[in-house]
């Protein structure tokens, strides 16, 4: 079963949930401001990804900008990035969809 981390006010999250429902895909919904993946999972994903450092970060979010992470992110260790993501769901690019330990963030197939 998929784990889907969303923010209830996010239009992209709403579209993703609608898509999953329309395709009868089983999932468990998590409100990202209340429940997030654990720090160890973010460490694993950050070490394992060939993407830029910003892959999991909601770079268009207010908190990302307020914390000035655009300039700071390059200097942070994987552990520091993982802690930031695990501690604050508003920093996570969403929806975040997890199947076992595989992870997909952002939009799923075109809606």
C-alpha positions as CSV (number, residue, x, y, z in Angstrom):
1,X,0.0,0.0,0.0
2,X,1.2,3.5,-0.8
3,X,1.8,6.1,1.8
4,X,0.8,9.5,0.5
5,X,2.0,12.6,2.4
6,X,0.0,15.7,1.5
7,X,-0.9,19.1,2.6
8,X,-4.7,19.6,2.8
9,X,-4.5,23.1,1.1
10,X,-2.2,22.0,-1.7
11,X,-3.9,21.8,-5.1
12,X,-1.3,19.4,-6.5
13,X,-2.0,17.1,-3.5
14,X,-5.7,17.2,-4.1
15,X,-5.1,16.3,-7.8
16,X,-2.9,13.4,-6.8
17,X,-5.5,12.0,-4.3
18,X,-8.2,12.4,-6.9
19,X,-6.0,10.5,-9.4
20,X,-5.3,7.7,-7.0
21,X,-9.1,7.4,-6.1
22,X,-10.1,7.4,-9.8
23,X,-7.6,4.6,-10.5
24,X,-8.7,2.6,-7.4
25,X,-5.2,2.6,-6.0
26,X,-5.0,1.8,-2.3
27,X,-3.1,4.4,-0.2
28,X,-2.9,5.7,3.3
29,X,-3.1,9.5,3.6
30,X,-0.9,11.4,6.0
31,X,-1.2,15.1,6.7
32,X,2.4,16.3,6.1
33,X,2.1,19.0,8.8
34,X,1.3,16.3,11.4
35,X,3.2,13.2,10.3
36,X,6.3,12.9,8.2
37,X,8.7,10.2,7.2
38,X,11.4,9.6,9.8
39,X,14.8,11.3,9.5
40,X,16.5,8.0,8.7
41,X,14.4,7.5,5.6
42,X,15.3,11.0,4.4
43,X,19.0,10.2,5.0
44,X,18.7,7.1,2.9
45,X,16.9,8.9,0.1
46,X,19.2,11.8,0.1
47,X,22.3,9.5,-0.1
48,X,20.7,7.4,-2.7
49,X,19.5,10.1,-5.1
50,X,21.4,11.4,-8.0
51,X,19.1,14.5,-8.0
52,X,20.1,17.9,-6.9
53,X,20.2,18.7,-3.2
54,X,16.8,20.4,-3.6
55,X,15.0,17.3,-4.9
56,X,12.9,16.8,-1.7
57,X,12.6,20.4,-0.7
58,X,9.6,22.6,-1.5
59,X,11.7,25.4,-3.0
60,X,8.7,27.5,-3.8
61,X,7.4,27.4,-0.2
62,X,7.4,30.4,2.2
63,X,9.3,28.5,4.9
64,X,12.1,27.6,2.4
65,X,12.4,31.2,1.4
66,X,12.1,32.5,5.0
67,X,14.9,30.2,6.1
68,X,17.0,31.3,3.2
69,X,17.7,27.7,2.3
70,X,18.5,28.5,-1.3
71,X,21.8,29.8,-0.2
72,X,22.3,27.4,2.8
73,X,21.3,24.1,1.3
74,X,24.6,23.5,-0.6
75,X,26.5,23.8,2.7
76,X,24.4,21.4,4.7
77,X,25.3,17.8,5.3
78,X,22.9,15.0,4.4
79,X,22.1,14.6,8.1
80,X,21.2,18.3,8.4
81,X,19.0,18.2,5.4
82,X,17.3,15.0,6.6
83,X,16.6,16.6,10.0
84,X,15.1,19.7,8.4
85,X,12.8,17.6,6.3
86,X,11.8,15.3,9.1
87,X,11.1,18.2,11.5
88,X,9.0,20.3,9.2
89,X,6.5,19.0,6.6
90,X,6.2,22.4,5.0
91,X,9.8,22.0,3.7
92,X,8.9,18.8,1.8
93,X,8.0,18.9,-1.8
94,X,4.6,17.3,-2.1
95,X,2.8,15.1,-2.5
96,X,5.3,12.7,-1.3
97,X,4.3,9.1,-2.3
98,X,6.1,6.2,-0.8
99,X,5.9,2.5,-1.7
100,X,8.0,0.5,0.8
101,X,11.3,2.4,0.7
102,X,10.9,3.7,-2.9
103,X,9.9,7.3,-3.1
104,X,8.3,9.7,-5.7
105,X,7.7,13.3,-4.9
106,X,5.7,15.9,-6.8
107,X,3.1,15.1,-9.4
108,X,2.4,11.6,-10.5
109,X,1.3,10.9,-14.1
110,X,-0.4,13.8,-15.9
111,X,-3.9,14.4,-14.5
